[in-house]
Amino acid sequence: MRAIVIAAHGGPEVLEHVERPDPEPGQGEVVVDVAAAGVNYIDTYHRSGAYPLALPTAIGSEGAGAVSAVGPGVRDVAVGDTVAWASVLGSYAEKAVVPADRLVPVPDGVDAELAAATMLQGMTAHYLTHSTHAVREGDHVLVHAGAGGMGQLLIQLAKLRGAKVHATVSTAEKEKLAREAGADEVLRYDDFAEALSGRMDVVYDGVGAATFDGGLKALRPRGLMALYGAASGPVPPVDPQTLNKNGSLFLTRPTLADYIAEREELLQRASDLFGWIREGRLRINVSARYPLAEAARAHEDLTSRRTTGKLLLIP
């Protein structure tokens, strides 16, 4: 099979498209013929060494496809089943080995490519809007990078829960996408903090260094900053007194793994997302598909912020 691996941390050029032996499933594992693998910022952090991995290693954290082999001890999963997963390394490949307890079934009416595009970002948006801060009717929510894959999902899920959603974008074209996702107000990055000062119940920030301080200013007293990414770079250390003087604010840095650690929670989040897709209440915007061999180009496009919506690799 063909796969993407890294032997050193660095830029997109370290992504190698190589031939590897076809994998065999071990105890509690299955092999999946990958129909599509999602491209996510966490993959760029693994590649660059921001989140160091033992090298050499396969890369990619999300995908979907058809089960082609089942290992010992596996129940409830059979050859031919269409399944999806997130937070499992080695997804940039023609075949992936996945622990059976990390798989979710993909229902009829949701194809494998759409399922792959939904898992990591979709479940992240789900836990942020349903658990980290359970959005309530009438909440004022700020979503940074509202035209990106995550931004469009956060806007839609916050609207499903009755929020008034404010979003930031960098261009008129991206403003159109954020509004199509349901944003009530769309602002540019250079003036959002002043325009929203002291009004937001929650800020969902995947941009990081460039927006963090402004996001704190936008929060109402006792509001919550949910920092879930760092597309513009990591946020420097924060003096807790900053939270005090801005109105007894709350700050959290959540990660998906802790919100799907229990299988029941994993299945519930995925089931909700797939159900909303089938009902037409949630739209997944796949903006670009790349051959597996062009993983480096996908990373370049993602980190340069030339893209809107979800990126997929197609083995």
C-alpha beads as a LAMMPS data file, in Angstrom:
LAMMPS data file: protein, C-alpha beads

315 atoms
314 bonds

1 atom types
1 bond types

-500.0 500.0 xlo xhi
-500.0 500.0 ylo yhi
-500.0 500.0 zlo zhi

Masses

1 110.0

Atoms # bond

1 1 1 0.000 0.000 0.000
2 1 1 0.965 3.670 -0.299
3 1 1 1.128 5.910 2.765
4 1 1 2.422 9.274 3.952
5 1 1 5.187 9.095 6.579
6 1 1 7.649 11.500 8.192
7 1 1 11.233 10.673 9.151
8 1 1 11.970 14.173 10.491
9 1 1 9.953 17.103 11.770
10 1 1 9.750 20.127 9.507
11 1 1 7.775 21.789 6.751
12 1 1 5.457 20.153 4.215
13 1 1 8.494 18.849 2.326
14 1 1 9.098 16.184 5.039
15 1 1 5.883 14.384 4.051
16 1 1 7.011 11.306 2.127
17 1 1 4.733 9.263 -0.135
18 1 1 6.076 5.726 0.263
19 1 1 5.299 2.072 -0.302
20 1 1 4.669 0.091 2.894
21 1 1 3.638 -3.505 3.534
22 1 1 -0.090 -4.088 3.732
23 1 1 -0.988 -4.067 7.449
24 1 1 -2.459 -6.955 9.417
25 1 1 -4.909 -6.341 12.269
26 1 1 -3.822 -7.246 15.789
27 1 1 -5.905 -8.022 18.844
28 1 1 -8.912 -5.738 18.926
29 1 1 -7.989 -4.045 15.639
30 1 1 -9.389 -3.822 12.121
31 1 1 -7.900 -2.845 8.781
32 1 1 -9.853 -0.284 6.770
33 1 1 -9.489 0.475 3.064
34 1 1 -9.370 4.268 3.358
35 1 1 -11.835 6.091 1.111
36 1 1 -10.780 9.527 2.382
37 1 1 -8.586 11.019 5.089
38 1 1 -9.243 14.420 6.616
39 1 1 -6.533 17.085 6.682
40 1 1 -6.421 18.952 9.992
41 1 1 -4.248 21.493 11.784
42 1 1 -3.207 18.842 14.294
43 1 1 -1.558 16.978 11.396
44 1 1 0.569 20.051 10.700
45 1 1 1.534 20.199 14.388
46 1 1 2.581 16.521 14.263
47 1 1 4.558 17.188 11.089
48 1 1 6.318 20.305 12.372
49 1 1 7.153 18.928 15.805
50 1 1 4.902 21.373 17.671
51 1 1 3.352 18.140 18.969
52 1 1 6.412 15.853 18.740
53 1 1 6.032 12.235 17.659
54 1 1 8.489 9.352 17.836
55 1 1 10.055 9.111 14.368
56 1 1 9.720 7.716 11.789
57 1 1 5.948 7.593 11.870
58 1 1 2.852 7.502 9.731
59 1 1 0.727 10.616 9.910
60 1 1 -2.914 11.651 9.617
61 1 1 -5.576 11.464 12.329
62 1 1 -8.992 11.016 10.689
63 1 1 -10.607 8.949 7.977
64 1 1 -13.366 6.680 6.763
65 1 1 -13.713 3.642 4.543
66 1 1 -14.689 -0.013 4.325
67 1 1 -13.434 -2.677 6.730
68 1 1 -11.264 -5.196 4.859
69 1 1 -9.919 -7.349 7.736
70 1 1 -10.870 -7.993 11.347
71 1 1 -8.442 -9.014 14.091
72 1 1 -8.932 -11.396 17.021
73 1 1 -11.372 -10.334 19.691
74 1 1 -13.280 -7.890 17.531
75 1 1 -17.040 -7.929 17.804
76 1 1 -19.713 -5.653 16.340
77 1 1 -17.538 -4.832 13.292
78 1 1 -17.500 -6.964 10.133
79 1 1 -15.715 -6.980 6.798
80 1 1 -17.547 -4.646 4.427
81 1 1 -18.840 -2.254 7.108
82 1 1 -18.408 1.448 6.381
83 1 1 -16.757 3.075 9.378
84 1 1 -15.086 6.328 10.408
85 1 1 -12.638 7.435 13.091
86 1 1 -10.717 10.355 14.533
87 1 1 -7.528 10.748 16.605
88 1 1 -5.882 7.612 15.188
89 1 1 -2.433 8.094 13.640
90 1 1 -1.714 6.586 10.248
91 1 1 -4.829 7.763 8.437
92 1 1 -2.947 9.225 5.434
93 1 1 -2.757 5.818 3.760
94 1 1 -4.506 3.425 1.432
95 1 1 -5.064 1.104 4.407
96 1 1 -5.273 2.048 8.083
97 1 1 -5.153 -0.084 11.220
98 1 1 -7.697 1.222 13.719
99 1 1 -8.672 -0.065 17.186
100 1 1 -12.208 -1.375 16.863
101 1 1 -13.375 0.570 19.910
102 1 1 -12.386 3.836 18.190
103 1 1 -14.561 3.194 15.129
104 1 1 -18.048 4.551 14.581
105 1 1 -20.529 3.119 12.089
106 1 1 -21.403 5.323 9.136
107 1 1 -25.164 5.200 8.505
108 1 1 -26.904 4.875 5.166
109 1 1 -27.274 8.280 3.561
110 1 1 -23.810 9.481 4.599
111 1 1 -21.038 8.500 2.177
112 1 1 -17.518 7.697 3.339
113 1 1 -15.951 10.935 2.091
114 1 1 -18.515 13.013 3.950
115 1 1 -17.999 10.894 7.069
116 1 1 -14.236 11.456 6.912
117 1 1 -14.827 15.195 6.612
118 1 1 -17.094 15.170 9.662
119 1 1 -15.253 13.269 12.355
120 1 1 -12.468 15.365 13.881
121 1 1 -13.770 18.860 13.224
122 1 1 -17.405 17.845 13.663
123 1 1 -16.880 16.198 17.034
124 1 1 -14.673 19.106 18.115
125 1 1 -17.447 21.557 17.258
126 1 1 -19.913 19.266 19.050
127 1 1 -18.039 19.113 22.344
128 1 1 -17.246 22.834 22.265
129 1 1 -20.898 23.851 21.811
130 1 1 -22.513 21.052 23.849
131 1 1 -20.047 20.376 26.679
132 1 1 -17.182 22.877 27.079
133 1 1 -19.777 25.634 27.010
134 1 1 -23.273 24.242 26.554
135 1 1 -24.683 26.987 24.351
136 1 1 -28.102 28.217 25.458
137 1 1 -30.899 30.028 23.657
138 1 1 -29.907 33.688 23.325
139 1 1 -26.205 33.259 24.087
140 1 1 -23.836 35.589 22.255
141 1 1 -21.105 33.427 20.718
142 1 1 -17.937 34.534 18.932
143 1 1 -16.418 32.149 16.392
144 1 1 -13.005 33.057 14.986
145 1 1 -12.124 32.051 11.410
146 1 1 -15.781 31.685 10.579
147 1 1 -15.156 30.668 6.949
148 1 1 -12.885 27.729 7.798
149 1 1 -14.007 24.154 8.196
150 1 1 -14.175 24.415 11.982
151 1 1 -15.672 27.885 11.897
152 1 1 -18.557 26.889 9.646
153 1 1 -19.345 23.901 11.863
154 1 1 -19.226 25.944 15.079
155 1 1 -21.531 28.562 13.578
156 1 1 -24.055 25.933 12.512
157 1 1 -24.056 24.027 15.815
158 1 1 -24.300 27.216 17.887
159 1 1 -27.261 28.306 15.747
160 1 1 -28.923 24.912 16.251
161 1 1 -28.803 25.681 19.990
162 1 1 -30.349 29.113 19.573
163 1 1 -27.322 31.405 19.859
164 1 1 -26.660 34.742 18.236
165 1 1 -23.393 34.065 16.430
166 1 1 -20.692 36.608 15.672
167 1 1 -17.791 35.547 13.440
168 1 1 -14.462 36.946 12.322
169 1 1 -13.057 36.621 8.799
170 1 1 -10.366 38.293 6.719
171 1 1 -12.082 38.953 3.364
172 1 1 -15.439 39.709 1.777
173 1 1 -15.437 36.280 0.129
174 1 1 -14.980 34.609 3.505
175 1 1 -17.669 36.826 5.020
176 1 1 -20.122 35.386 2.482
177 1 1 -19.262 31.836 3.588
178 1 1 -19.660 32.672 7.273
179 1 1 -23.056 34.235 6.627
180 1 1 -24.134 31.235 4.559
181 1 1 -23.248 29.052 7.557
182 1 1 -25.617 31.174 9.660
183 1 1 -23.523 33.902 11.297
184 1 1 -25.634 36.857 12.419
185 1 1 -22.761 39.348 12.466
186 1 1 -19.418 39.093 10.640
187 1 1 -16.438 41.262 11.538
188 1 1 -12.821 41.696 10.455
189 1 1 -10.023 40.788 12.821
190 1 1 -8.780 44.330 13.267
191 1 1 -11.950 45.681 14.871
192 1 1 -13.798 42.766 16.479
193 1 1 -12.553 43.369 20.053
194 1 1 -13.766 46.953 20.164
195 1 1 -17.042 46.172 18.406
196 1 1 -17.906 43.269 20.745
197 1 1 -16.309 44.528 23.961
198 1 1 -17.845 42.934 27.054
199 1 1 -20.713 41.247 25.171
200 1 1 -19.777 37.624 24.460
201 1 1 -20.836 34.669 26.612
202 1 1 -18.217 32.445 24.974
203 1 1 -15.371 32.828 22.495
204 1 1 -14.314 29.818 20.416
205 1 1 -10.734 30.519 19.352
206 1 1 -8.763 28.212 17.087
207 1 1 -6.556 31.046 15.779
208 1 1 -4.495 31.553 18.928
209 1 1 -1.860 34.247 19.317
210 1 1 -3.338 36.798 16.903
211 1 1 -6.844 36.841 18.417
212 1 1 -6.501 35.734 22.034
213 1 1 -6.156 39.125 23.768
214 1 1 -8.974 40.622 21.710
215 1 1 -11.157 37.633 22.551
216 1 1 -10.705 38.245 26.277
217 1 1 -11.825 41.851 25.785
218 1 1 -14.919 40.679 23.892
219 1 1 -16.104 38.482 26.776
220 1 1 -18.725 39.589 29.271
221 1 1 -17.893 39.250 32.966
222 1 1 -17.650 35.541 33.862
223 1 1 -17.551 34.638 30.169
224 1 1 -15.566 31.676 28.834
225 1 1 -12.616 31.590 26.442
226 1 1 -12.368 28.155 24.800
227 1 1 -8.956 28.049 23.117
228 1 1 -8.936 24.929 20.947
229 1 1 -6.146 25.654 18.431
230 1 1 -3.281 27.912 17.412
231 1 1 -3.400 28.486 13.664
232 1 1 -1.562 31.821 14.044
233 1 1 0.870 30.494 16.648
234 1 1 0.705 29.489 20.306
235 1 1 -0.632 31.872 22.932
236 1 1 2.103 33.071 25.329
237 1 1 1.753 32.198 29.026
238 1 1 -1.189 33.995 30.635
239 1 1 -1.106 35.738 34.009
240 1 1 -4.258 34.607 35.874
241 1 1 -4.707 38.201 37.015
242 1 1 -5.598 39.006 33.403
243 1 1 -8.732 36.892 33.833
244 1 1 -9.471 38.691 37.096
245 1 1 -9.225 42.224 35.781
246 1 1 -11.279 41.421 32.652
247 1 1 -14.264 40.294 34.728
248 1 1 -13.575 36.958 36.491
249 1 1 -13.227 35.208 33.141
250 1 1 -12.868 31.480 32.562
251 1 1 -10.165 30.030 30.280
252 1 1 -9.950 26.441 29.055
253 1 1 -7.733 24.637 26.570
254 1 1 -9.723 21.491 25.687
255 1 1 -8.795 18.642 23.367
256 1 1 -11.012 16.164 21.541
257 1 1 -9.436 13.067 23.104
258 1 1 -10.829 13.948 26.527
259 1 1 -14.341 14.417 25.147
260 1 1 -14.503 11.054 23.330
261 1 1 -12.482 8.964 25.795
262 1 1 -15.573 6.953 26.734
263 1 1 -17.018 4.951 23.863
264 1 1 -20.580 5.966 24.734
265 1 1 -19.632 9.632 24.349
266 1 1 -17.793 8.967 21.063
267 1 1 -20.818 7.188 19.611
268 1 1 -23.251 9.849 20.814
269 1 1 -21.329 12.738 19.286
270 1 1 -20.881 10.938 15.950
271 1 1 -24.522 9.824 15.925
272 1 1 -25.745 13.379 16.511
273 1 1 -23.584 14.725 13.666
274 1 1 -24.569 12.045 11.156
275 1 1 -28.227 12.467 12.132
276 1 1 -28.135 16.219 11.534
277 1 1 -26.427 15.672 8.175
278 1 1 -29.111 13.208 7.075
279 1 1 -31.853 15.604 8.218
280 1 1 -30.283 18.480 6.286
281 1 1 -29.655 20.491 9.464
282 1 1 -25.853 20.366 9.188
283 1 1 -23.839 21.031 6.052
284 1 1 -20.255 19.820 5.654
285 1 1 -18.372 22.010 3.200
286 1 1 -15.645 19.935 1.524
287 1 1 -13.727 22.634 -0.310
288 1 1 -10.848 20.606 -1.788
289 1 1 -9.808 17.033 -2.484
290 1 1 -6.187 16.015 -3.148
291 1 1 -4.581 12.755 -4.257
292 1 1 -2.735 11.086 -1.378
293 1 1 0.597 11.867 -3.064
294 1 1 -0.181 15.605 -2.793
295 1 1 -0.410 15.709 1.005
296 1 1 2.339 18.361 1.099
297 1 1 0.284 20.667 -1.125
298 1 1 -2.746 20.162 1.111
299 1 1 -0.664 21.164 4.151
300 1 1 0.686 24.226 2.339
301 1 1 -2.800 25.318 1.350
302 1 1 -4.173 24.789 4.863
303 1 1 -1.452 26.665 6.726
304 1 1 -1.384 29.543 4.223
305 1 1 -5.102 30.076 4.917
306 1 1 -5.863 29.828 1.191
307 1 1 -8.672 27.371 1.896
308 1 1 -12.225 27.520 3.186
309 1 1 -14.020 24.443 4.415
310 1 1 -12.688 20.916 4.768
311 1 1 -9.726 19.376 2.945
312 1 1 -9.564 15.665 2.120
313 1 1 -6.873 13.309 0.835
314 1 1 -8.219 10.616 -1.505
315 1 1 -5.961 7.508 -1.620

Bonds

1 1 1 2
2 1 2 3
3 1 3 4
4 1 4 5
5 1 5 6
6 1 6 7
7 1 7 8
8 1 8 9
9 1 9 10
10 1 10 11
11 1 11 12
12 1 12 13
13 1 13 14
14 1 14 15
15 1 15 16
16 1 16 17
17 1 17 18
18 1 18 19
19 1 19 20
20 1 20 21
21 1 21 22
22 1 22 23
23 1 23 24
24 1 24 25
25 1 25 26
26 1 26 27
27 1 27 28
28 1 28 29
29 1 29 30
30 1 30 31
31 1 31 32
32 1 32 33
33 1 33 34
34 1 34 35
35 1 35 36
36 1 36 37
37 1 37 38
38 1 38 39
39 1 39 40
40 1 40 41
41 1 41 42
42 1 42 43
43 1 43 44
44 1 44 45
45 1 45 46
46 1 46 47
47 1 47 48
48 1 48 49
49 1 49 50
50 1 50 51
51 1 51 52
52 1 52 53
53 1 53 54
54 1 54 55
55 1 55 56
56 1 56 57
57 1 57 58
58 1 58 59
59 1 59 60
60 1 60 61
61 1 61 62
62 1 62 63
63 1 63 64
64 1 64 65
65 1 65 66
66 1 66 67
67 1 67 68
68 1 68 69
69 1 69 70
70 1 70 71
71 1 71 72
72 1 72 73
73 1 73 74
74 1 74 75
75 1 75 76
76 1 76 77
77 1 77 78
78 1 78 79
79 1 79 80
80 1 80 81
81 1 81 82
82 1 82 83
83 1 83 84
84 1 84 85
85 1 85 86
86 1 86 87
87 1 87 88
88 1 88 89
89 1 89 90
90 1 90 91
91 1 91 92
92 1 92 93
93 1 93 94
94 1 94 95
95 1 95 96
96 1 96 97
97 1 97 98
98 1 98 99
99 1 99 100
100 1 100 101
101 1 101 102
102 1 102 103
103 1 103 104
104 1 104 105
105 1 105 106
106 1 106 107
107 1 107 108
108 1 108 109
109 1 109 110
110 1 110 111
111 1 111 112
112 1 112 113
113 1 113 114
114 1 114 115
115 1 115 116
116 1 116 117
117 1 117 118
118 1 118 119
119 1 119 120
120 1 120 121
121 1 121 122
122 1 122 123
123 1 123 124
124 1 124 125
125 1 125 126
126 1 126 127
127 1 127 128
128 1 128 129
129 1 129 130
130 1 130 131
131 1 131 132
132 1 132 133
133 1 133 134
134 1 134 135
135 1 135 136
136 1 136 137
137 1 137 138
138 1 138 139
139 1 139 140
140 1 140 141
141 1 141 142
142 1 142 143
143 1 143 144
144 1 144 145
145 1 145 146
146 1 146 147
147 1 147 148
148 1 148 149
149 1 149 150
150 1 150 151
151 1 151 152
152 1 152 153
153 1 153 154
154 1 154 155
155 1 155 156
156 1 156 157
157 1 157 158
158 1 158 159
159 1 159 160
160 1 160 161
161 1 161 162
162 1 162 163
163 1 163 164
164 1 164 165
165 1 165 166
166 1 166 167
167 1 167 168
168 1 168 169
169 1 169 170
170 1 170 171
171 1 171 172
172 1 172 173
173 1 173 174
174 1 174 175
175 1 175 176
176 1 176 177
177 1 177 178
178 1 178 179
179 1 179 180
180 1 180 181
181 1 181 182
182 1 182 183
183 1 183 184
184 1 184 185
185 1 185 186
186 1 186 187
187 1 187 188
188 1 188 189
189 1 189 190
190 1 190 191
191 1 191 192
192 1 192 193
193 1 193 194
194 1 194 195
195 1 195 196
196 1 196 197
197 1 197 198
198 1 198 199
199 1 199 200
200 1 200 201
201 1 201 202
202 1 202 203
203 1 203 204
204 1 204 205
205 1 205 206
206 1 206 207
207 1 207 208
208 1 208 209
209 1 209 210
210 1 210 211
211 1 211 212
212 1 212 213
213 1 213 214
214 1 214 215
215 1 215 216
216 1 216 217
217 1 217 218
218 1 218 219
219 1 219 220
220 1 220 221
221 1 221 222
222 1 222 223
223 1 223 224
224 1 224 225
225 1 225 226
226 1 226 227
227 1 227 228
228 1 228 229
229 1 229 230
230 1 230 231
231 1 231 232
232 1 232 233
233 1 233 234
234 1 234 235
235 1 235 236
236 1 236 237
237 1 237 238
238 1 238 239
239 1 239 240
240 1 240 241
241 1 241 242
242 1 242 243
243 1 243 244
244 1 244 245
245 1 245 246
246 1 246 247
247 1 247 248
248 1 248 249
249 1 249 250
250 1 250 251
251 1 251 252
252 1 252 253
253 1 253 254
254 1 254 255
255 1 255 256
256 1 256 257
257 1 257 258
258 1 258 259
259 1 259 260
260 1 260 261
261 1 261 262
262 1 262 263
263 1 263 264
264 1 264 265
265 1 265 266
266 1 266 267
267 1 267 268
268 1 268 269
269 1 269 270
270 1 270 271
271 1 271 272
272 1 272 273
273 1 273 274
274 1 274 275
275 1 275 276
276 1 276 277
277 1 277 278
278 1 278 279
279 1 279 280
280 1 280 281
281 1 281 282
282 1 282 283
283 1 283 284
284 1 284 285
285 1 285 286
286 1 286 287
287 1 287 288
288 1 288 289
289 1 289 290
290 1 290 291
291 1 291 292
292 1 292 293
293 1 293 294
294 1 294 295
295 1 295 296
296 1 296 297
297 1 297 298
298 1 298 299
299 1 299 300
300 1 300 301
301 1 301 302
302 1 302 303
303 1 303 304
304 1 304 305
305 1 305 306
306 1 306 307
307 1 307 308
308 1 308 309
309 1 309 310
310 1 310 311
311 1 311 312
312 1 312 313
313 1 313 314
314 1 314 315
